[in-house]
């Protein structure tokens, strides 16, 4: 469930799906909690616990700047578009009511725009 008690559907790729199966059949198999993410005591991981975990991972990776859940959401959205994802599909996954919200949410640099135009240019693709 997301903001405004809206139900969210999040498609997963094969690598992520396989990693979840390994997690559920491995270290997670010892608990009967309904939550996917649990603490080492088998209790559901809270929002604060997730923030702490993400911050710890960012520190271990020596990432510049703060790392927090919403930054991962923005990064995943940007990478989805960089890898050829459709902005309308992204809007649906993010749960945005308008494309305008999705537009404000994503920051693409000039290199992204040039690359996107080069691969989708009508004239360039017509001549090839």
N, C-alpha and C positions, 0 to 999 in steps of 0.2 A: 504494500500500500504506500502511496506517495502523498505528497502535499494535497490538502483538500480531500483526504480520504479517497483519492482516485486509485483504482487498481492499475498496476503497471504490468506490462508484458515486456520482458527483456530477452530478446533472442540471444542465444549463445553460440559461439563457434565450436567446432569440433575439439580444438585444443582445450578450451575452457571446460567443455562438457566432460572430457576425459579426466581433467584434473579434479573436477568435483567428484566424479565416481571414485577415483583413487583416494581422495580425502574421506569420503563417506565410508568406504570399505576398509580404510586404514585406521588412522588415529581417531577419527570421529565415530567409528563403529561401536565404541564402548558406551555411548550415551543414547538415551532414548528421547532426548529433547527434540521438539518439532522444528526449532530454529536451525538453519543451515550452519551458521557460525556460532560456535560455543566457546566458552572459556576452558581452561585446563581442568576445571571442576565440573564440566558438563552443563553449565548454566548458559542460557542464551547470552550472546555478546551484546552489550548495550551500545547505543550510539556513541557514548563517550568512550567506551572500550575500543570501538572501531577507530575513532579519531586518534586515540592514543597509539594503537597498533600502527596506523598509517604514518603517524609522526615518527615513531620509532624506526620504521622501515626507511623513511626518508633520511633520517639521521645516519643510519648505518650505511646507506648508499652515498652519503656525503653530497646530497643534492643541495643546490643553491636555493635559498629561499625556503619558505614554509611549505610543507606538504600537508594537505588536508583533503577530506573526501570530495568536496565540491571542485577542487582543483583537478582531481582525477576525472571527475565527470566532464569538465571542460576539455581536458586533454583527450579523453576518449572520443568525445564528439568531434573535435578538430581532426584527430587521426582518422576517424570514420570517413570524413569528407575527403581528406588527403588521399585515402586509399580507394577513392571512387564511389563512396557511398552516396546515396540519394538524399538530398536535403529534406524531402517530404517524409522519407522513412525515419530520418533522424528526429524530425519534429515529433513523430508518433512515439518513438522510443523514449524521448526526453519528457513526453507528456505535456508539451506546450500547446496551448489552445490556438495560438496564432503563429504564422511563419515569422512575423515581426519579432516575436520573443526569441525564436531560434536564431534569427539574424543577429540580435543584440548579444546573444550568448556566445557566439562563435567569432573568434578573432583570427582572420587569415592574414598572413603577411603577403607582401608583393610577390614573393617567389611562388607562393601557392597560387595566386591569381594568374601569373604568367604561365605556370605549368598547366593549370586547368584550361586556360584559353587555348594553349598550344595543342592540347590533346582533343579539344572539342570544337576547334575552329571549323565552321562549315566549309569554307573555301579550301582550306588545307586538306581536309578529308575528302572533298569532292575531286580534287586534282590527283590524289594518290591512286 
